[in-house]
Amino acid sequence: MFEIFCKTLHSDRPFITIEITPPHGASIKPIIRKIEKLKLHEKVAGFSVTDNPLAKLKMSGVLSAIQVQQRFGKPVIATMSMRDKNKLSLQSTLLGANDFDLRCILALTGDPAKFSDQPEVKGVLERDSTLLLSIIYKINNGFSYSNRELNPKPKPIYPFAVANAYAKDMRHIKKKILKKLNYGARGIITQPVYDLENAKELLDIFEECKHESVRDTAKEAELVLGQFPVVRAKTANFISDKVPGITVPKEIIDEMNLAAMDGEEQEQQVGFEISKTLFDNILKLHPKVHLMTHNRFDLCDALIGNGN
């Protein structure tokens, strides 16, 4: 399963993953049933599971990922946030997940604790996501972070990291991607991309980083382009104005605003058409896409269709 996932990622075949956000509750089974009903698991290479995004309380991302992976028999990328765990907890979780064959890990610094819905919660943050990448590098060599040999040795872990999709000076993005590749990241998932030229620039930057990296593992690293379909003008405007690391072209904003003036149905239809065209074009340019829809699995199903 894990080997097939990696081969697909490194091949020219479409590689599509879908993000799952665990519930604010004690069971992920209703979410699994929604995916089953749409047969989405038959259309994708795998899934990813978030880890308390925006510091809001959700069911454990790692435990949720284990359930999703076991149910569908497809690899799941489990997000691990530095915000909530120290070195001891990170290593313990990685070793436990490894025994369940959960071996794709997305290293994330995490949204600030100040956004949390829990009173007076404090972040741990011993370091940024490169600490987790360092830990994974050592574990993959059979040692703990303190250089003590692990017995039995774990199965190989495949580390992912994230990158912004846009910056006024794209050299900042290149610097961060190169840093994460040097710390051993094998896959980089970008923030949502809304423009083909932006996607092409990211691909060029990534190739430069692969050649400049000091790690041999960077030669086989892959870039996965994030996609967050926008079907409401309000969302498009919010992303464009308030979310750093993403740019939404003015043409899309204008088209969505005009559609909204003709009612919600027209707005959503136009938004879907824009999103579908972009999704198809991105997939033709670079067949490695990560879909983020806030658990709108019906939207994922409509975007992927039957032809990808």
C-alpha positions in Angstrom: 0.0 0.0 0.0 2.6 2.5 1.1 5.0 1.5 -1.8 2.2 1.9 -4.4 1.4 5.3 -3.0 5.0 6.5 -3.3 5.3 5.0 -6.9 2.1 7.0 -7.9 3.5 10.2 -6.4 6.7 9.7 -8.4 5.0 8.7 -11.6 3.3 10.7 -14.4 -0.1 9.3 -13.4 -2.6 11.6 -11.6 -1.9 11.8 -7.9 -4.9 13.3 -6.0 -5.3 13.5 -2.3 -8.2 14.8 -0.3 -8.0 16.6 3.1 -10.2 15.4 5.9 -10.8 17.5 9.0 -11.8 15.3 12.0 -15.0 16.2 13.9 -15.5 18.2 17.0 -16.7 15.0 18.6 -15.8 11.4 19.4 -16.2 9.5 16.1 -14.9 9.9 12.6 -17.2 7.2 11.3 -19.9 9.6 9.9 -17.2 11.2 7.8 -16.0 7.8 6.6 -19.5 6.9 5.6 -19.9 10.1 3.5 -16.7 9.2 1.6 -17.9 5.7 1.1 -21.3 6.8 -0.2 -19.6 8.9 -2.9 -17.0 6.1 -3.5 -14.3 8.9 -3.4 -11.7 6.4 -2.1 -11.9 4.8 -5.6 -10.9 8.1 -7.3 -7.9 9.2 -5.2 -4.4 8.0 -4.3 -5.0 8.7 -0.7 -6.2 11.2 2.0 -4.7 13.6 4.5 -6.0 14.3 8.0 -5.6 17.6 9.8 -4.4 18.2 13.4 -6.6 20.7 15.2 -6.5 23.4 12.5 -6.7 27.0 13.8 -6.1 25.5 17.3 -9.7 24.4 17.5 -10.6 21.2 19.3 -11.0 18.2 17.0 -10.7 14.4 17.3 -7.0 13.3 17.2 -5.6 13.6 13.7 -3.3 10.6 14.1 -6.0 8.3 15.5 -8.5 9.5 12.8 -5.9 8.8 10.1 -5.4 5.3 11.3 -9.1 4.6 11.0 -9.4 6.2 7.6 -6.4 4.2 6.3 -7.6 0.9 7.7 -11.1 1.4 6.3 -10.1 2.3 2.8 -6.8 0.5 2.4 -5.1 3.7 1.0 -2.3 5.7 2.6 -3.2 8.7 4.7 -1.0 11.7 5.3 -1.3 12.4 9.0 -0.6 16.1 10.0 1.4 16.6 13.1 1.5 20.1 14.5 4.5 21.4 16.5 2.1 23.7 18.4 0.8 20.9 20.7 3.7 18.4 21.2 7.2 18.4 22.5 10.1 16.1 21.3 9.1 13.3 23.5 5.4 13.3 22.5 6.3 13.6 18.8 8.6 10.6 18.8 6.2 8.5 20.8 3.4 9.3 18.4 5.5 8.5 15.4 6.6 5.2 16.8 3.1 4.2 17.7 1.7 5.3 14.3 4.5 3.3 12.6 3.2 0.1 14.2 -0.2 0.8 12.5 1.7 1.4 9.2 0.7 5.1 9.3 3.9 6.3 7.7 3.1 9.5 5.7 3.5 12.5 8.0 2.9 16.2 7.3 5.1 18.3 9.5 3.4 21.5 10.4 4.3 24.4 12.8 0.6 24.9 13.4 -1.7 27.9 13.7 -1.1 30.1 16.8 -2.7 28.9 20.1 -4.4 32.4 20.4 -6.9 31.2 17.8 -8.1 28.3 20.0 -11.6 27.7 21.2 -10.1 26.4 24.5 -9.6 28.9 27.3 -6.1 29.9 28.1 -4.5 27.1 26.0 -0.8 27.5 25.4 1.3 26.2 22.6 4.4 24.0 23.2 6.4 25.0 20.1 9.9 23.8 20.9 10.8 24.7 17.3 9.2 25.0 13.9 8.3 22.1 11.7 11.9 21.5 10.8 12.3 19.9 14.3 9.8 17.2 13.3 11.5 16.7 10.0 14.8 16.2 11.9 13.2 13.7 14.2 11.8 11.7 11.2 15.3 11.8 9.6 16.8 10.2 12.7 14.0 7.7 13.1 14.4 6.6 9.5 18.0 5.9 10.3 17.0 3.8 13.3 17.7 6.2 16.1 15.8 8.5 18.5 16.4 12.2 18.5 18.8 11.6 21.4 20.8 9.2 19.2 19.7 6.0 21.1 19.2 3.1 18.8 15.6 2.0 18.3 14.7 -1.7 18.8 12.9 -2.9 16.8 13.6 -0.4 14.0 10.6 1.4 12.5 9.5 1.1 8.9 10.4 4.0 6.7 8.5 7.3 7.3 7.7 9.5 4.3 7.8 13.2 5.5 5.8 16.0 3.9 6.0 19.7 4.5 4.0 22.8 3.4 4.8 25.9 1.4 3.0 29.1 0.6 1.8 29.5 -3.0 2.6 33.1 -3.4 4.8 36.0 -2.1 5.6 39.4 -3.5 9.2 38.2 -3.5 9.1 34.5 -4.5 12.7 34.1 -3.3 11.2 33.9 0.2 9.2 30.8 -0.8 12.3 29.3 -2.5 14.3 29.8 0.7 11.7 28.0 2.8 11.2 25.1 0.4 15.0 24.6 0.1 15.2 24.6 3.9 12.5 21.9 4.3 14.1 19.7 1.5 17.5 20.0 3.4 15.8 18.8 6.5 14.6 15.7 4.6 11.1 16.5 3.3 10.2 14.2 0.5 7.0 16.0 -0.6 5.9 19.7 -0.4 2.2 20.5 -0.4 1.5 24.1 -1.4 -1.2 26.5 -0.2 -4.1 26.8 -2.8 -3.1 27.9 -6.3 -5.5 29.9 -8.4 -3.4 30.8 -11.4 -1.5 28.7 -13.9 1.4 31.1 -14.1 1.7 30.9 -10.3 1.7 27.1 -10.6 4.4 27.2 -13.2 6.6 29.5 -11.2 6.3 27.2 -8.1 7.3 24.2 -10.3 10.4 26.1 -11.5 11.3 27.1 -8.0 10.9 23.6 -6.8 13.2 22.2 -9.5 15.8 24.7 -8.5 15.5 23.7 -4.9 15.9 20.0 -5.7 19.2 20.7 -7.5 20.5 23.0 -4.8 19.5 20.8 -1.8 22.3 19.1 0.2 20.1 16.0 0.7 20.1 13.1 -1.7 16.5 12.5 -0.8 15.6 15.8 -2.5 16.3 14.3 -5.9 13.1 12.3 -5.6 11.1 14.9 -3.8 7.8 16.0 -5.3 5.6 19.1 -5.3 1.9 18.7 -4.8 -0.2 21.7 -5.7 -3.0 22.7 -3.3 -6.5 23.4 -4.5 -9.3 25.0 -2.5 -12.3 25.4 -4.8 -14.1 28.7 -4.3 -17.9 28.7 -4.8 -18.8 31.8 -2.9 -17.7 35.4 -3.7 -17.3 36.1 0.1 -14.8 33.3 0.4 -12.8 34.4 -2.7 -12.6 38.0 -1.3 -11.6 36.7 2.2 -8.8 34.5 0.8 -7.5 37.3 -1.4 -7.5 40.0 1.3 -6.8 38.1 4.5 -4.9 34.9 3.9 -1.2 35.3 3.5 0.7 33.1 1.1 -2.2 32.9 -1.5 -3.2 35.1 -4.4 -6.5 35.0 -6.2 -6.5 36.8 -9.6 -8.6 39.9 -9.9 -10.5 38.3 -12.9 -11.7 35.5 -10.6 -12.7 38.0 -7.9 -14.6 40.2 -10.4 -16.4 37.2 -12.0 -17.5 35.9 -8.6 -18.7 39.3 -7.4 -20.8 39.8 -10.5 -22.3 36.3 -10.2 -23.2 37.0 -6.6 -25.3 39.9 -7.8 -27.5 37.4 -9.7 -28.3 35.3 -6.7 -26.7 32.4 -4.7 -27.5 29.7 -7.3 -25.7 31.6 -10.1 -22.8 32.5 -7.7 -22.3 28.8 -6.9 -22.6 27.7 -10.5 -20.0 30.2 -11.7 -17.7 29.4 -8.8 -17.8 25.7 -9.5 -17.2 26.3 -13.2 -14.1 28.4 -12.4 -12.9 25.9 -9.9 -13.4 22.9 -12.2 -11.6 24.6 -15.1 -8.7 25.5 -12.8 -8.6 22.0 -11.3 -8.5 20.3 -14.7 -5.8 22.8 -16.0 -3.6 22.3 -13.0 -3.9 18.5 -13.3 -2.8 18.7 -17.0 0.1 20.9 -16.1 1.2 18.9 -13.1 -0.8 15.8 -12.1 -0.2 16.0 -8.4 -3.0 17.8 -6.6 -4.2 18.1 -3.0 -7.9 19.1 -2.5 -9.0 21.1 0.5 -12.7 21.6 0.8 -13.6 21.7 4.6 -15.1 18.2 4.2 -17.2 19.2 1.2 -16.8 15.7 -0.3 -19.6 16.2 -2.7 -17.5 19.1 -4.2 -14.4 16.9 -4.4 -16.4 14.3 -6.2 -17.8 16.8 -8.7 -14.3 18.3 -9.4 -12.6 14.9 -9.9 -15.5 13.5 -12.0 -14.9 10.2 -13.8 -12.1 11.2 -16.1 -9.1 11.7 -13.8 
